[in-house]
């Protein structure tokens, strides 16, 4: 039992040393990985726009804010289907919904869309 504890202690020390050595040896690569994580937001945006219905919804909302039921009629889809896609666009930060009476009206975030247009060109 004492022998097992000693072995475990030695293994912990060795793994800590190995980990520190690994981190030191791969410092540059790890920094590059950290920097690439900054692109996570952009990836989320492009992923949301990668679905053709969501892209079309954004293009329509750029012209005129609308509610779920209006978009459902335009695209001949169910309200729940449109609501799902609007939720995905909201999670990506592309649109916002504002409660106006009984309805929620969805708007695009113009500043963000202008930035995306600049990147695309």
N, CA, C and O atoms as CSV, one atom per row, in Angstrom:
chain,resi,resn,atom,element,x,y,z
A,1,UNK,N,N,0.825,-1.192,0.000
A,1,UNK,CA,C,0.000,0.000,0.000
A,1,UNK,C,C,0.871,1.258,0.000
A,1,UNK,O,O,0.640,2.182,-0.780
A,2,UNK,N,N,1.883,1.283,0.889
A,2,UNK,CA,C,2.828,2.405,0.911
A,2,UNK,C,C,3.510,2.544,-0.434
A,2,UNK,O,O,3.719,3.650,-0.932
A,3,UNK,N,N,3.850,1.415,-1.011
A,3,UNK,CA,C,4.527,1.385,-2.297
A,3,UNK,C,C,3.630,1.988,-3.391
A,3,UNK,O,O,4.115,2.707,-4.265
A,4,UNK,N,N,2.323,1.692,-3.341
A,4,UNK,CA,C,1.374,2.234,-4.315
A,4,UNK,C,C,1.258,3.752,-4.190
A,4,UNK,O,O,1.211,4.463,-5.193
A,5,UNK,N,N,1.213,4.233,-2.969
A,5,UNK,CA,C,1.133,5.680,-2.744
A,5,UNK,C,C,2.369,6.374,-3.302
A,5,UNK,O,O,2.279,7.419,-3.946
A,6,UNK,N,N,3.508,5.776,-3.042
A,6,UNK,CA,C,4.763,6.345,-3.538
A,6,UNK,C,C,4.771,6.369,-5.070
A,6,UNK,O,O,5.167,7.365,-5.675
A,7,UNK,N,N,4.334,5.278,-5.690
A,7,UNK,CA,C,4.271,5.212,-7.160
A,7,UNK,C,C,3.315,6.277,-7.712
A,7,UNK,O,O,3.625,6.948,-8.696
A,8,UNK,N,N,2.168,6.420,-7.076
A,8,UNK,CA,C,1.199,7.439,-7.506
A,8,UNK,C,C,1.789,8.840,-7.394
A,8,UNK,O,O,1.612,9.677,-8.279
A,9,UNK,N,N,2.494,9.081,-6.288
A,9,UNK,CA,C,3.132,10.383,-6.081
A,9,UNK,C,C,4.160,10.655,-7.168
A,9,UNK,O,O,4.197,11.750,-7.728
A,10,UNK,N,N,4.987,9.673,-7.467
A,10,UNK,CA,C,6.007,9.811,-8.515
A,10,UNK,C,C,5.337,10.037,-9.869
A,10,UNK,O,O,5.786,10.877,-10.649
A,11,UNK,N,N,4.272,9.297,-10.152
A,11,UNK,CA,C,3.547,9.468,-11.422
A,11,UNK,C,C,2.976,10.875,-11.559
A,11,UNK,O,O,3.026,11.468,-12.636
A,12,UNK,N,N,2.434,11.406,-10.466
A,12,UNK,CA,C,1.895,12.769,-10.486
A,12,UNK,C,C,2.989,13.782,-10.793
A,12,UNK,O,O,2.797,14.681,-11.612
A,13,UNK,N,N,4.122,13.638,-10.143
A,13,UNK,CA,C,5.246,14.555,-10.369
A,13,UNK,C,C,5.730,14.451,-11.811
A,13,UNK,O,O,5.970,15.468,-12.464
A,14,UNK,N,N,5.873,13.230,-12.306
A,14,UNK,CA,C,6.336,13.033,-13.682
A,14,UNK,C,C,5.351,13.623,-14.686
A,14,UNK,O,O,5.759,14.250,-15.664
A,15,UNK,N,N,4.061,13.423,-14.446
A,15,UNK,CA,C,3.074,13.955,-15.391
A,15,UNK,C,C,3.054,15.483,-15.355
A,15,UNK,O,O,2.846,16.123,-16.386
A,16,UNK,N,N,3.270,16.071,-14.177
A,16,UNK,CA,C,3.335,17.526,-14.068
A,16,UNK,C,C,4.547,18.066,-14.819
A,16,UNK,O,O,4.448,19.072,-15.522
A,17,UNK,N,N,5.680,17.403,-14.672
A,17,UNK,CA,C,6.898,17.809,-15.385
A,17,UNK,C,C,6.693,17.655,-16.883
A,17,UNK,O,O,7.068,18.534,-17.659
A,18,UNK,N,N,6.099,16.538,-17.292
A,18,UNK,CA,C,5.835,16.285,-18.706
A,18,UNK,C,C,4.896,17.348,-19.268
A,18,UNK,O,O,5.098,17.838,-20.379
A,19,UNK,N,N,3.884,17.696,-18.506
A,19,UNK,CA,C,2.918,18.707,-18.940
A,19,UNK,C,C,3.595,20.065,-19.117
A,19,UNK,O,O,3.379,20.741,-20.122
A,20,UNK,N,N,4.408,20.461,-18.149
A,20,UNK,CA,C,5.122,21.741,-18.244
A,20,UNK,C,C,6.056,21.749,-19.441
A,20,UNK,O,O,6.153,22.749,-20.153
A,21,UNK,N,N,6.745,20.633,-19.663
A,21,UNK,CA,C,7.656,20.538,-20.808
A,21,UNK,C,C,6.879,20.635,-22.115
A,21,UNK,O,O,7.307,21.307,-23.053
A,22,UNK,N,N,5.740,19.964,-22.168
A,22,UNK,CA,C,4.900,20.015,-23.368
A,22,UNK,C,C,4.441,21.442,-23.649
A,22,UNK,O,O,4.510,21.915,-24.784
A,23,UNK,N,N,3.975,22.118,-22.612
A,23,UNK,CA,C,3.504,23.494,-22.769
A,23,UNK,C,C,4.625,24.409,-23.238
A,23,UNK,O,O,4.416,25.264,-24.099
A,24,UNK,N,N,5.790,24.234,-22.683
A,24,UNK,CA,C,6.938,25.060,-23.065
A,24,UNK,C,C,7.351,24.789,-24.506
A,24,UNK,O,O,7.614,25.721,-25.266
A,25,UNK,N,N,7.407,23.527,-24.877
A,25,UNK,CA,C,7.814,23.156,-26.236
A,25,UNK,C,C,6.816,23.631,-27.287
A,25,UNK,O,O,7.197,23.953,-28.412
A,26,UNK,N,N,5.551,23.671,-26.919
A,26,UNK,CA,C,4.489,23.980,-27.881
A,26,UNK,C,C,3.860,25.343,-27.648
A,26,UNK,O,O,2.719,25.582,-28.044
A,27,UNK,N,N,4.593,26.227,-27.012
A,27,UNK,CA,C,4.082,27.548,-26.655
A,27,UNK,C,C,3.541,28.299,-27.878
A,27,UNK,O,O,2.451,28.869,-27.833
A,28,UNK,N,N,4.306,28.292,-28.955
A,28,UNK,CA,C,3.909,29.034,-30.155
A,28,UNK,C,C,2.618,28.473,-30.759
A,28,UNK,O,O,1.712,29.225,-31.115
A,29,UNK,N,N,2.548,27.171,-30.866
A,29,UNK,CA,C,1.346,26.535,-31.423
A,29,UNK,C,C,0.137,26.818,-30.537
A,29,UNK,O,O,-0.946,27.114,-31.040
A,30,UNK,N,N,0.319,26.727,-29.229
A,30,UNK,CA,C,-0.780,26.983,-28.306
A,30,UNK,C,C,-1.252,28.431,-28.390
A,30,UNK,O,O,-2.450,28.692,-28.279
A,31,UNK,N,N,-0.340,29.369,-28.583
A,31,UNK,CA,C,-0.726,30.771,-28.760
A,31,UNK,C,C,-1.521,30.957,-30.044
A,31,UNK,O,O,-2.477,31.732,-30.075
A,32,UNK,N,N,-1.136,30.256,-31.098
A,32,UNK,CA,C,-1.879,30.336,-32.358
A,32,UNK,C,C,-3.295,29.788,-32.183
A,32,UNK,O,O,-4.253,30.337,-32.727
A,33,UNK,N,N,-3.415,28.715,-31.426
A,33,UNK,CA,C,-4.738,28.141,-31.163
A,33,UNK,C,C,-5.597,29.135,-30.388
A,33,UNK,O,O,-6.779,29.304,-30.688
A,34,UNK,N,N,-5.004,29.792,-29.389
A,34,UNK,CA,C,-5.743,30.796,-28.615
A,34,UNK,C,C,-6.234,31.921,-29.519
A,34,UNK,O,O,-7.375,32.367,-29.402
A,35,UNK,N,N,-5.360,32.381,-30.428
A,35,UNK,CA,C,-5.745,33.451,-31.347
A,35,UNK,C,C,-6.872,33.005,-32.261
A,35,UNK,O,O,-7.780,33.784,-32.551
A,36,UNK,N,N,-6.827,31.764,-32.718
A,36,UNK,CA,C,-7.866,31.276,-33.625
A,36,UNK,C,C,-9.218,31.182,-32.935
A,36,UNK,O,O,-10.255,31.206,-33.599
A,37,UNK,N,N,-9.222,31.075,-31.609
A,37,UNK,CA,C,-10.475,31.016,-30.874
A,37,UNK,C,C,-11.232,32.337,-30.971
A,37,UNK,O,O,-12.443,32.380,-30.752
A,38,UNK,N,N,-10.524,33.406,-31.297
A,38,UNK,CA,C,-11.164,34.703,-31.470
A,38,UNK,C,C,-12.127,34.675,-32.651
A,38,UNK,O,O,-13.038,35.499,-32.733
A,39,UNK,N,N,-11.928,33.738,-33.554
A,39,UNK,CA,C,-12.771,33.649,-34.737
A,39,UNK,C,C,-14.061,32.877,-34.477
A,39,UNK,O,O,-14.877,32.726,-35.386
A,40,UNK,N,N,-14.257,32.394,-33.272
A,40,UNK,CA,C,-15.448,31.610,-32.962
A,40,UNK,C,C,-16.735,32.370,-33.260
A,40,UNK,O,O,-17.696,31.789,-33.765
A,41,UNK,N,N,-16.760,33.650,-32.955
A,41,UNK,CA,C,-17.966,34.444,-33.211
A,41,UNK,C,C,-18.240,34.527,-34.708
A,41,UNK,O,O,-19.379,34.360,-35.145
A,42,UNK,N,N,-17.196,34.784,-35.488
A,42,UNK,CA,C,-17.367,34.848,-36.937
A,42,UNK,C,C,-17.848,33.514,-37.485
A,42,UNK,O,O,-18.705,33.473,-38.368
A,43,UNK,N,N,-17.307,32.439,-36.970
A,43,UNK,CA,C,-17.717,31.111,-37.422
A,43,UNK,C,C,-19.194,30.896,-37.130
A,43,UNK,O,O,-19.923,30.359,-37.963
A,44,UNK,N,N,-19.636,31.317,-35.945
A,44,UNK,CA,C,-21.042,31.177,-35.569
A,44,UNK,C,C,-21.934,31.967,-36.531
A,44,UNK,O,O,-23.003,31.498,-36.922
A,45,UNK,N,N,-21.492,33.158,-36.906
A,45,UNK,CA,C,-22.260,33.993,-37.826
A,45,UNK,C,C,-22.354,33.341,-39.197
A,45,UNK,O,O,-23.440,33.223,-39.765
A,46,UNK,N,N,-21.212,32.920,-39.723
A,46,UNK,CA,C,-21.220,32.322,-41.058
A,46,UNK,C,C,-21.961,30.993,-41.073
A,46,UNK,O,O,-22.565,30.630,-42.082
A,47,UNK,N,N,-21.920,30.276,-39.978
A,47,UNK,CA,C,-22.668,29.024,-39.893
A,47,UNK,C,C,-24.167,29.315,-39.966
A,47,UNK,O,O,-24.913,28.623,-40.658
A,48,UNK,N,N,-24.590,30.343,-39.246
A,48,UNK,CA,C,-26.008,30.714,-39.273
A,48,UNK,C,C,-26.429,31.137,-40.673
A,48,UNK,O,O,-27.515,30.784,-41.131
A,49,UNK,N,N,-25.579,31.886,-41.347
A,49,UNK,CA,C,-25.904,32.352,-42.699
A,49,UNK,C,C,-25.713,31.263,-43.752
A,49,UNK,O,O,-26.129,31.427,-44.899
A,50,UNK,N,N,-25.092,30.165,-43.372
A,50,UNK,CA,C,-24.858,29.069,-44.307
A,50,UNK,C,C,-26.128,28.321,-44.683
A,50,UNK,O,O,-26.151,27.605,-45.684
A,51,UNK,N,N,-27.172,28.477,-43.902
A,51,UNK,CA,C,-28.458,27.853,-44.223
A,51,UNK,C,C,-29.225,28.815,-45.123
A,51,UNK,O,O,-29.397,29.985,-44.780
A,52,UNK,N,N,-29.683,28.328,-46.267
A,52,UNK,CA,C,-30.256,29.252,-47.252
A,52,UNK,C,C,-31.512,29.966,-46.759
A,52,UNK,O,O,-31.722,31.129,-47.104
A,53,UNK,N,N,-32.350,29.308,-45.966
A,53,UNK,CA,C,-33.542,29.986,-45.453
A,53,UNK,C,C,-33.150,31.102,-44.491
A,53,UNK,O,O,-33.731,32.187,-44.539
A,54,UNK,N,N,-32.179,30.855,-43.623
A,54,UNK,CA,C,-31.746,31.902,-42.686
A,54,UNK,C,C,-31.124,33.074,-43.434
A,54,UNK,O,O,-31.339,34.231,-43.073
A,55,UNK,N,N,-30.357,32.775,-44.469
A,55,UNK,CA,C,-29.761,33.849,-45.273
A,55,UNK,C,C,-30.868,34.695,-45.900
A,55,UNK,O,O,-30.800,35.925,-45.894
A,56,UNK,N,N,-31.877,34.032,-46.436
A,56,UNK,CA,C,-32.995,34.764,-47.065
A,56,UNK,C,C,-33.773,35.580,-46.037
A,56,UNK,O,O,-34.203,36.697,-46.324
A,57,UNK,N,N,-33.951,35.031,-44.857
A,57,UNK,CA,C,-34.642,35.771,-43.791
A,57,UNK,C,C,-33.879,37.052,-43.473
A,57,UNK,O,O,-34.479,38.121,-43.359
A,58,UNK,N,N,-32.567,36.950,-43.331
A,58,UNK,CA,C,-31.750,38.135,-43.026
A,58,UNK,C,C,-31.884,39.160,-44.140
A,58,UNK,O,O,-32.022,40.352,-43.869
A,59,UNK,N,N,-31.846,38.714,-45.387
A,59,UNK,CA,C,-31.958,39.644,-46.523
A,59,UNK,C,C,-33.303,40.372,-46.501
A,59,UNK,O,O,-33.366,41.564,-46.803
A,60,UNK,N,N,-34.365,39.671,-46.151
A,60,UNK,CA,C,-35.683,40.314,-46.070
A,60,UNK,C,C,-35.734,41.276,-44.884
A,60,UNK,O,O,-36.250,42.387,-45.005
A,61,UNK,N,N,-35.202,40.852,-43.744
A,61,UNK,CA,C,-35.233,41.713,-42.559
A,61,UNK,C,C,-34.357,42.952,-42.729
A,61,UNK,O,O,-34.573,43.958,-42.053
A,62,UNK,N,N,-33.373,42.889,-43.622
A,62,UNK,CA,C,-32.576,44.088,-43.925
A,62,UNK,C,C,-33.470,45.166,-44.533
A,62,UNK,O,O,-33.289,46.357,-44.280
A,63,UNK,N,N,-34.422,44.733,-45.325
A,63,UNK,CA,C,-35.316,45.681,-46.007
A,63,UNK,C,C,-36.452,46.157,-45.111
A,63,UNK,O,O,-36.823,47.330,-45.126
A,64,UNK,N,N,-37.008,45.211,-44.318
A,64,UNK,CA,C,-38.155,45.567,-43.484
A,64,UNK,C,C,-38.258,44.624,-42.293
A,64,UNK,O,O,-38.270,43.405,-42.469
A,65,UNK,N,N,-38.333,45.171,-41.086
A,65,UNK,CA,C,-38.546,44.329,-39.902
A,65,UNK,C,C,-39.899,43.618,-39.994
A,65,UNK,O,O,-40.869,44.195,-40.483
A,66,UNK,N,N,-39.966,42.387,-39.533
A,66,UNK,CA,C,-41.202,41.600,-39.628
A,66,UNK,C,C,-41.368,40.678,-38.434
A,66,UNK,O,O,-40.443,40.446,-37.657
A,67,UNK,N,N,-42.589,40.159,-38.319
A,67,UNK,CA,C,-42.892,39.174,-37.281
A,67,UNK,C,C,-42.804,37.763,-37.876
A,67,UNK,O,O,-42.662,37.595,-39.087
A,68,UNK,N,N,-42.889,36.774,-37.017
A,68,UNK,CA,C,-42.798,35.374,-37.439
A,68,UNK,C,C,-43.874,35.039,-38.465
A,68,UNK,O,O,-43.587,34.415,-39.487
A,69,UNK,N,N,-45.108,35.448,-38.197
A,69,UNK,CA,C,-46.213,35.049,-39.077
A,69,UNK,C,C,-46.054,35.620,-40.488
A,69,UNK,O,O,-46.412,34.954,-41.459
A,70,UNK,N,N,-45.528,36.833,-40.618
A,70,UNK,CA,C,-45.307,37.415,-41.951
A,70,UNK,C,C,-44.228,36.631,-42.700
A,70,UNK,O,O,-44.379,36.332,-43.885
A,71,UNK,N,N,-43.153,36.307,-42.008
A,71,UNK,CA,C,-42.081,35.526,-42.636
A,71,UNK,C,C,-42.572,34.127,-43.007
A,71,UNK,O,O,-42.187,33.585,-44.043
A,72,UNK,N,N,-43.418,33.547,-42.164
A,72,UNK,CA,C,-43.964,32.216,-42.450
A,72,UNK,C,C,-44.788,32.239,-43.734
A,72,UNK,O,O,-44.733,31.297,-44.524
A,73,UNK,N,N,-45.547,33.303,-43.943
A,73,UNK,CA,C,-46.337,33.420,-45.178
A,73,UNK,C,C,-45.438,33.602,-46.393
A,73,UNK,O,O,-45.663,32.983,-47.433
A,74,UNK,N,N,-44.432,34.440,-46.267
A,74,UNK,CA,C,-43.521,34.696,-47.386
A,74,UNK,C,C,-42.840,33.404,-47.835
A,74,UNK,O,O,-42.764,33.121,-49.031
A,75,UNK,N,N,-42.352,32.631,-46.886
A,75,UNK,CA,C,-41.583,31.428,-47.218
A,75,UNK,C,C,-42.434,30.160,-47.276
A,75,UNK,O,O,-41.930,29.075,-47.570
A,76,UNK,N,N,-43.728,30.310,-46.991
A,76,UNK,CA,C,-44.643,29.168,-46.985
A,76,UNK,C,C,-44.126,28.049,-46.074
A,76,UNK,O,O,-44.075,26.880,-46.454
A,77,UNK,N,N,-43.752,28.449,-44.873
A,77,UNK,CA,C,-43.262,27.535,-43.834
A,77,UNK,C,C,-44.127,27.722,-42.592
A,77,UNK,O,O,-44.870,28.698,-42.486
A,78,UNK,N,N,-44.027,26.796,-41.667
A,78,UNK,CA,C,-44.784,26.924,-40.421
A,78,UNK,C,C,-44.161,28.003,-39.533
A,78,UNK,O,O,-42.979,28.324,-39.648
A,79,UNK,N,N,-44.988,28.547,-38.651
A,79,UNK,CA,C,-44.488,29.544,-37.699
A,79,UNK,C,C,-43.350,28.965,-36.858
A,79,UNK,O,O,-42.362,29.646,-36.581
A,80,UNK,N,N,-43.501,27.699,-36.456
A,80,UNK,CA,C,-42.470,27.095,-35.603
A,80,UNK,C,C,-41.149,26.925,-36.349
A,80,UNK,O,O,-40.080,27.071,-35.755
A,81,UNK,N,N,-41.212,26.622,-37.633
A,81,UNK,CA,C,-39.986,26.495,-38.433
A,81,UNK,C,C,-39.279,27.845,-38.536
A,81,UNK,O,O,-38.065,27.934,-38.358
A,82,UNK,N,N,-40.041,28.882,-38.822
A,82,UNK,CA,C,-39.467,30.234,-38.924
A,82,UNK,C,C,-38.918,30.666,-37.565
A,82,UNK,O,O,-37.835,31.245,-37.488
A,83,UNK,N,N,-39.660,30.387,-36.499
A,83,UNK,CA,C,-39.211,30.764,-35.150
A,83,UNK,C,C,-37.886,30.083,-34.816
A,83,UNK,O,O,-37.014,30.693,-34.197
A,84,UNK,N,N,-37.732,28.836,-35.217
A,84,UNK,CA,C,-36.476,28.121,-34.982
A,84,UNK,C,C,-35.319,28.839,-35.679
A,84,UNK,O,O,-34.273,29.070,-35.073
A,85,UNK,N,N,-35.508,29.186,-36.938
A,85,UNK,CA,C,-34.441,29.835,-37.700
A,85,UNK,C,C,-34.150,31.242,-37.167
A,85,UNK,O,O,-32.998,31.676,-37.156
A,86,UNK,N,N,-35.178,31.943,-36.733
A,86,UNK,CA,C,-34.966,33.260,-36.123
A,86,UNK,C,C,-34.157,33.126,-34.832
A,86,UNK,O,O,-33.293,33.955,-34.547
A,87,UNK,N,N,-34.434,32.100,-34.071
A,87,UNK,CA,C,-33.683,31.847,-32.837
A,87,UNK,C,C,-32.208,31.595,-33.146
A,87,UNK,O,O,-31.334,32.104,-32.445
A,88,UNK,N,N,-31.928,30.817,-34.185
A,88,UNK,CA,C,-30.539,30.560,-34.582
A,88,UNK,C,C,-29.848,31.863,-35.000
A,88,UNK,O,O,-28.682,32.084,-34.670
A,89,UNK,N,N,-30.558,32.712,-35.716
A,89,UNK,CA,C,-29.994,33.999,-36.138
A,89,UNK,C,C,-29.755,34.910,-34.934
A,89,UNK,O,O,-28.774,35.653,-34.898
A,90,UNK,N,N,-30.649,34.851,-33.956
A,90,UNK,CA,C,-30.451,35.642,-32.735
A,90,UNK,C,C,-29.243,35.144,-31.954
A,90,UNK,O,O,-28.457,35.950,-31.454
A,91,UNK,N,N,-29.083,33.833,-31.842
A,91,UNK,CA,C,-27.929,33.274,-31.121
A,91,UNK,C,C,-26.618,33.686,-31.783
A,91,UNK,O,O,-25.602,33.860,-31.110
A,92,UNK,N,N,-26.648,33.842,-33.107
A,92,UNK,CA,C,-25.444,34.262,-33.833
A,92,UNK,C,C,-25.246,35.774,-33.742
A,92,UNK,O,O,-24.217,36.295,-34.169
A,93,UNK,N,N,-26.233,36.474,-33.186
A,93,UNK,CA,C,-26.111,37.924,-33.029
A,93,UNK,C,C,-26.431,38.714,-34.282
A,93,UNK,O,O,-26.047,39.878,-34.391
A,94,UNK,N,N,-27.130,38.100,-35.234
A,94,UNK,CA,C,-27.439,38.776,-36.496
A,94,UNK,C,C,-28.725,39.589,-36.447
A,94,UNK,O,O,-28.860,40.583,-37.160
A,95,UNK,N,N,-29.661,39.176,-35.618
A,95,UNK,CA,C,-30.939,39.881,-35.527
A,95,UNK,C,C,-31.317,40.052,-34.060
A,95,UNK,O,O,-30.765,39.409,-33.168
A,96,UNK,N,N,-32.276,40.939,-33.848
A,96,UNK,CA,C,-32.849,41.112,-32.511
A,96,UNK,C,C,-34.366,41.119,-32.649
A,96,UNK,O,O,-34.904,41.520,-33.681
A,97,UNK,N,N,-35.035,40.680,-31.621
A,97,UNK,CA,C,-36.491,40.700,-31.604
A,97,UNK,C,C,-36.973,41.662,-30.539
A,97,UNK,O,O,-36.493,41.646,-29.406
A,98,UNK,N,N,-37.933,42.506,-30.916
A,98,UNK,CA,C,-38.517,43.452,-29.955
A,98,UNK,C,C,-40.011,43.196,-29.868
A,98,UNK,O,O,-40.716,43.144,-30.876
A,99,UNK,N,N,-40.471,43.037,-28.643
A,99,UNK,CA,C,-41.887,42.796,-28.403
A,99,UNK,C,C,-42.653,44.082,-28.683
A,99,UNK,O,O,-42.363,45.132,-28.108
A,100,UNK,N,N,-43.632,43.984,-29.573
A,100,UNK,CA,C,-44.502,45.125,-29.883
A,100,UNK,C,C,-45.937,44.636,-29.787
A,100,UNK,O,O,-46.485,44.073,-30.735
A,101,UNK,N,N,-46.533,44.862,-28.625
A,101,UNK,CA,C,-47.882,44.356,-28.396
A,101,UNK,C,C,-47.867,42.843,-28.318
A,101,UNK,O,O,-47.111,42.260,-27.541
A,102,UNK,N,N,-48.701,42.212,-29.122
A,102,UNK,CA,C,-48.817,40.760,-29.132
A,102,UNK,C,C,-47.671,40.092,-29.886
A,102,UNK,O,O,-47.334,38.940,-29.614
A,103,UNK,N,N,-47.073,40.813,-30.834
A,103,UNK,CA,C,-46.062,40.241,-31.731
A,103,UNK,C,C,-44.638,40.605,-31.316
A,103,UNK,O,O,-44.405,41.588,-30.612
A,104,UNK,N,N,-43.709,39.792,-31.766
A,104,UNK,CA,C,-42.291,40.125,-31.671
A,104,UNK,C,C,-41.842,40.462,-33.080
A,104,UNK,O,O,-41.980,39.653,-33.998
A,105,UNK,N,N,-41.305,41.660,-33.245
A,105,UNK,CA,C,-40.831,42.115,-34.550
A,105,UNK,C,C,-39.318,41.925,-34.573
A,105,UNK,O,O,-38.615,42.298,-33.634
A,106,UNK,N,N,-38.839,41.345,-35.650
A,106,UNK,CA,C,-37.410,41.040,-35.778
A,106,UNK,C,C,-36.725,42.045,-36.691
A,106,UNK,O,O,-37.239,42.408,-37.749
A,107,UNK,N,N,-35.550,42.484,-36.252
A,107,UNK,CA,C,-34.749,43.481,-36.957
A,107,UNK,C,C,-33.345,42.928,-37.162
A,107,UNK,O,O,-32.879,42.085,-36.394
A,108,UNK,N,N,-32.684,43.407,-38.195
A,108,UNK,CA,C,-31.272,43.050,-38.365
A,108,UNK,C,C,-30.430,44.049,-37.589
A,108,UNK,O,O,-30.852,45.175,-37.326
A,109,UNK,N,N,-29.249,43.617,-37.234
A,109,UNK,CA,C,-28.287,44.519,-36.601
A,109,UNK,C,C,-27.458,45.125,-37.726
A,109,UNK,O,O,-26.533,44.491,-38.234
A,110,UNK,N,N,-27.788,46.342,-38.111
A,110,UNK,CA,C,-27.191,46.964,-39.297
A,110,UNK,C,C,-25.672,47.050,-39.242
A,110,UNK,O,O,-24.998,46.755,-40.229
A,111,UNK,N,N,-25.132,47.448,-38.108
A,111,UNK,CA,C,-23.679,47.606,-38.002
A,111,UNK,C,C,-22.971,46.290,-38.315
A,111,UNK,O,O,-21.989,46.265,-39.057
A,112,UNK,N,N,-23.473,45.208,-37.748
A,112,UNK,CA,C,-22.873,43.896,-37.975
A,112,UNK,C,C,-22.982,43.496,-39.438
A,112,UNK,O,O,-22.026,42.975,-40.012
A,113,UNK,N,N,-24.131,43.732,-40.040
A,113,UNK,CA,C,-24.315,43.359,-41.448
A,113,UNK,C,C,-23.428,44.191,-42.362
A,113,UNK,O,O,-22.934,43.687,-43.371
A,114,UNK,N,N,-23.221,45.459,-42.021
A,114,UNK,CA,C,-22.308,46.292,-42.809
A,114,UNK,C,C,-20.882,45.752,-42.727
A,114,UNK,O,O,-20.164,45.724,-43.727
A,115,UNK,N,N,-20.478,45.325,-41.534
A,115,UNK,CA,C,-19.144,44.740,-41.371
A,115,UNK,C,C,-19.007,43.475,-42.208
A,115,UNK,O,O,-17.971,43.250,-42.834
A,116,UNK,N,N,-20.048,42.652,-42.219
A,116,UNK,CA,C,-20.009,41.420,-43.006
A,116,UNK,C,C,-19.929,41.726,-44.496
A,116,UNK,O,O,-19.237,41.030,-45.239
A,117,UNK,N,N,-20.632,42.760,-44.931
A,117,UNK,CA,C,-20.577,43.153,-46.342
A,117,UNK,C,C,-19.173,43.590,-46.718
A,117,UNK,O,O,-18.678,43.258,-47.795
A,118,UNK,N,N,-18.529,44.340,-45.824
A,118,UNK,CA,C,-17.152,44.784,-46.082
A,118,UNK,C,C,-16.205,43.596,-46.198
A,118,UNK,O,O,-15.324,43.581,-47.057
A,119,UNK,N,N,-16.387,42.603,-45.334
A,119,UNK,CA,C,-15.530,41.415,-45.358
A,119,UNK,C,C,-15.749,40.630,-46.648
A,119,UNK,O,O,-14.795,40.129,-47.243
A,120,UNK,N,N,-17.009,40.522,-47.079
A,120,UNK,CA,C,-17.335,39.746,-48.275
A,120,UNK,C,C,-16.751,40.377,-49.534
A,120,UNK,O,O,-16.448,39.671,-50.495
A,121,UNK,N,N,-16.590,41.699,-49.539
A,121,UNK,CA,C,-16.067,42.375,-50.734
A,121,UNK,C,C,-14.587,42.337,-50.685
A,121,UNK,O,O,-13.926,42.847,-51.590
